[in-house]
């Protein structure tokens, strides 16, 4: 099969080549991939840290080529969206059926391919915060893939949504269209305390966002795009202060059980237009070096999609 292979000797660290077809386990389906979306973490850290010739890729949409041998998951010929630790940047992918969602017929595979990491991370992070109706939710890194989904899902859940972006003047109107009630440049500008935070940035923004939590509030640390350490001031965790009982939760999507129903629901919401995937760059996988360079330069506000051409 053809695949994008890690090759750090070429621009972007990826080249189109060939790799052995995957051999599915009993609980895995074989999926023919038609589109994939890129995530900052896999591009930044995966390409740097993986062996030469590896096939990476967390997100992929396609069609089931061969159903799982144990009878789990969808039948052959079913349009699906998939999540895994690797293997999405290839024509064929073997994927655990717990990480497969079904997709409405006729849906755009490129748009659907944005769902697994971005959409499911946003959904599970918001679920970790708890009921959203009438609560104030802060989303940092709101113009990124997860951030966009988090803004939309929080608004659908009935929350008052505060979106944080480095450039509110430029990005504010777009984020408001997605559902944000306020768009600010820093968590410190939130004004009133917030009940929950979905943090995609880490570093100073995580520290500042935690300081905005109301009593009983929860911050879910999903992304770490700044690559900075978090240094909390002395007293930040004193329990006798007004804002007590606050929580910081770490997050790892692949440790979340039974993601198939979440992926199915998210794919249906994208297909019917309730959720906007935030496509910011799209091209064939022959243009993968351009996509990775654009993503790492922080010039993308949304998702980069690669169409897997036969």
N, C-alpha and C positions, 0 to 999 in steps of 0.2 A: 504494500500500500504506500501511497505518498503521504508525507508528513512533514511538518516543520521540525527540524532538528536543531538542537543547541549546537552552535558553532561560533565560539567567541572570536574566531579569526576574521569574521565578516561583519559588516555594519549591522547593528541591531542585535547581533548575537544569534541570529536564526537564519537557516537556509532551507529551501525546499528540497527534500530528498526522498529516499525510500527507507522504510523500516519494516520489520516482520509484522504480519497480521497478528493482532492480539488473540489470545486463546481464552475465551470466557470460562470462568468457574461455574459451578452448578447454579449459583444464586446471581449470576450475571447475564445480562442480555448483550448481544452484539449489535451496535448501533452504527448505521452509516451516517456520518456527520455531514451536514450541509452548511452550518454556520457556527462560529464561535465568537465570543467576546473576550476582550483582554482586561485583566485586572492589574492594578499597580503592583501589588505584592508579588505576583508570579513573574511579571516582567522585570521588576527591580531585583528581587532576591532569587527567584527561580533560575533565571538565565545565568546569573553570577555564580550560583552555588551548585548547579547540577552537572553531572558528567557530560562530556562531549557526546553528541549523538542522542541525547535524551529526547523524549517526546513529552512535552509539558502540556498544560491546558486544563483549567478547572471547569470552564463552562462550555457546553456544546448542545446544539439542537440538531435534530436529524430524524431518521426513521429507523425503527427496529428492523434489522436484517435477520436476526435469529433470536427467538424468545429464549428466556432462561430455561435451562434443563430441568430445574426443580419445579417448574410451573408457575413461579411467581412473576409478577410484572406483566407488562402489556404484550400482546401478540405481535407476531411479525407483521410489518406493514403499518404499524401505528406511529403517527408523528409524536415525537417525544422531546423533552428537554432534560438534560442530564448534568450531574455534578460529580466530580471526582478529584482525587489528588493530582492526577496527571492524565494524559492521553487524549485530551480534547482537541489538540491541534493536529489531527490526523483524519484520514478518510474513514477509518473504522475505529470504534472505541468499545472496549469491554467495560461495562459499568454495573455496579451493584444495583439491584432493582429497588432497594430502599432509597436510592438517590435518583430515581427516574420519575418524572411527571408526564402525564399525557397532555397533548396539545390539540386545540380545536383544528379541524380540517381547514386548510386554506390560510392559516396564520403565517405571517412573515417569519421565517426561521431566524433571520438576523435580529429582529426585535425580540423574539423569544429567547435567543441565546444570552440576552442580558439578565435574564431572570435568576439563575442559580445563585451566584455569589452576591450580587448586588441586591436583588429583590428578597431572597431568603434571609440574608444577613439583616436587612432592615426589618423584616417581619419578625424574626426571632428576637432581635434586640428590643423591639417595642413590646413584644410579649413578655420579655423579662422585666420590663418596667412595670407592667401591670395594666389594669383598665385605663383607657385613655380619655374617656368621655369627660369633658369639662376640665381637663388637666392641662398645665402648661408644659410643653415639650420643646427642648432645645436640641437642634441638630447642627453639629459642627461639620465642616467640609461639605456643606449642603449642595454644592454644584457638582460633586463627584457622583459616581454611579450609585453607591449605597445611599449617599445623602439625598439624592433626588427621590429615590424610592421611599426613604424614611419620611421625608416631608409629605409626600402624597399619602402614604399609609397612615401617618399620624392624623392628618386632616380627615381622612375617611373614618378614622376611629373616634372622631369628635373632639380632638385636642385643639388647644390654641398652640399654634406652631411658630416657633422663633427659629429662623434659619440664620446661620453664621457663614459668611463668605468674606474673602479678603477685599472684594470690590462690590459693595452693595449698590453703588451708583450704576454700575454696568449690569449687574446680575439680578438686581432687586426685582425688576418687573417680571423676569422669567420665573424666579422663585415664587413670587406671589401668584402667578398663573398656576403653578404646581400645587399651591395650597398654603403657602406661608402667610401668616398674618403680619409678621414683622421680619425684616431683613436687617441684620446688624453686622458690623465688622469684627466684633470680638464678644466673647461670652460676658465680659465685664459690662457691656452695654445692655444687658438683659433687663435691667430695672428691677422688677419684682422677682422674687425667687421662683424657680421652676421645679416641677415635680419629677421630671426625668430628663436625661440627656442621652442622646446617641452620639458618641464621639468618634469621629473618623480621623482625627489629626494627631492626637497625643501631645506630648511635650507641654509647653506652656498653656496651650488651649485646654488641655484636659484639666490641669490644675485650676485654671480660672473657671472652667465650667463646673467643677466640683464645688467651688466656693459659692455658686449660685443656687445650689440645691436647697429646697425647702426641707423641713423636718420630714423624715421618712422617705425622702427622694432617692432615686437610683440613677447612677451614671453607668452606662454600658460601654466599655472600651472595645470598639470594633476594629478601628484602623489606626495606623501609626505612620502616616505619610510624612510627617515632619522629621522623623528619625531622631528626635531629641529625647533626652532623659526627662523624667518628671521629678521635680523637686518641690515638695510641699513645705510651706513655712511652718515654723514651730507654732503649735496650737491649732493647726488645721483640723486635727482629729480629737480635740478636747470634747468630752461628752457632756460637760455642764454648760455649754453655750447654747444659744437659742436654737441653732440649726443642728439638732442632734439626730441620731439614728439614721444617718445617711450612709449609702452603700455604693461601693465601686465594684462592678462585676466585670470580670474578664470574659472573653468570648472566643469560641472556636467553632465555626459552622459545622465542620465535619464530625464533631462530637455531638451534634444535635440529632436525636433519634428520629427516625421515620419522617424524612423530609419530602417523600413523594407527594403526599397530599398538599403540602405547602407549594411545591413546584407546580402542581396541577392547577391549584387555585390562582396563583400568580400569573401563570401562562394564560389562563382564561381572561383575567382582568386586563392584561396587555392586549390580547387579541380583540377584546370588545371595546378597547379605547378608554377604559376606566383609569388605567395606569399608563403613563407615558414613559417609555424606556430610556429616553435621553440619549438618542443616537447623536454623537458628535463627530464621528469619523467612520467611514465605511469604504471598504475596498476588497479586492480579492486577496487571497493569502499570498499571492506573489508579491504583494506590497507590504508584507509584514514588517520589514525593517523601517519603513516610513511610519507605520502605526506605532511601533514600539518607541521610536524616537520622539514622536509627537506626544505620546503618553508620558514619557519620563521627563519631558521638558515642562510639564505642568501647563501646557497650552490647551489641553482638552478640558472641557467642562461637560462631562458626560461620558458615554461609553464609546470605545473603539470596537468596531465589528469587522470580522473577516469572513467573507463568503468562501466556502471551500469548493473550489471549482473542480469538476471531474476531469 
